[in-house]
Amino acid sequence: MLYVFAAINGICLGLLMSKFSTMKYLLLVLPHGIIEMGSFFLMCDTILNIIKKANIGKKDVSKIMIAYILLIVAVIIETFFTPVIWDIFSSYIYFSGLPHMSFIV
């Protein structure tokens, strides 16, 4: 299951990179992507440790809770702040006629 998530995430990132220039891509992905991938790696590490130990402890539960909280923070950033960042910087950088994302907010 972990490999499926990584493959789907990689495909989505590849599609974004093929449609946008580097600066646009960074503006769309970087604000939430760092937190999201950190959450993903923490969750993968915790799940693999649980499988290896064959039981779950309090430390594992706290790691899973932290990963979910990080994921919620990444979703909030992606939903509310990425369109604002896009609107602010789209007037300064040439974006080849792409529309503003203000209709999302």
N, C-alpha and C positions, 0 to 999 in steps of 0.2 A: 504494500500500500504506500509506503514511503517513496518507493521508486516511481510509482504512478504520479504522485503529487509533484515530485521533482521534474518528471518528464512534462507534465501539463504546464507547470510554471515556466519551464524552459521554452516550450513551444510558444506560449503567450509572449514571453519576453522577446523571442526571436521575431515574432510577427510585428511587435511594436518597433523593434529596431529596423525592420525592413520598410516601415511606413513613415518613420520620422527621422529627422536629422539627429545628430548627437545631442545638441543643446535641448531640443524639444523632448527627446527621450529622457534626458536627465531631469528636466523640469517635471515630467509626468511620473517618473518612477522613483527617483531618488528620495523625495521627502518621506514616503511611507515604506519604500522598499527595504531600507536598511533595518528598520524595526521589524518588518514582516519576516525577513530572512533570518534575523536573530531569533525570533520566536520559533520559526520552523526548525532551526538547528537545535535549539534548546529542547523542543518537543521530540525531535528524532533521537537525541542523546538520551533523554529520559525513557523513551519507549524501548530503545535497545538495551538499556540497563535493566529495565523491568523484565524484559524477555530473558536476559542472561541470568538474572537472579531468581527468576520464577516466582517472585513475590513483590509486593509493593509496600513501601514504607512511607513514613511521614515526609521524609525529604523528597521522595518522588512526587508525592501529592503537591507539595509546595512548588516544585519545579513546574509541574503541569499548570498550576494556578497562575504562576508568573508568566508562562508562555501564553496562556489565554488572555491575560491582562495586556501583554504586549501586542497581541493580535488585535484586540479591541482598540488600543491606541492607534495602531497602524490603519485600521479601518476608518476611524474618526478623522485622521489626517488625510487619508485618500478621499474621503467623501466631502469634507468641508474645506480643507485648506488647499489641496491640489488645484481645484478650479480657480481659487482666488489667486494663487501663485501664477497660474497660466494666464489669467486676465491681466495681471500686473505686468508680467514680462513680455507678453505677446505684443504690446505696443512698442517695446524697445528692440525687439529682435524680429527680423523678417521671417515670417512663418508661411510663406508661399500661399497666401489666401485662405488659410484654414480659419474657420469661424471661431469666435471666442466661446469659451465653455460656460459662460454666465447663465445659460439656460438651464444648467444642471442645478445650480444653487437655488 
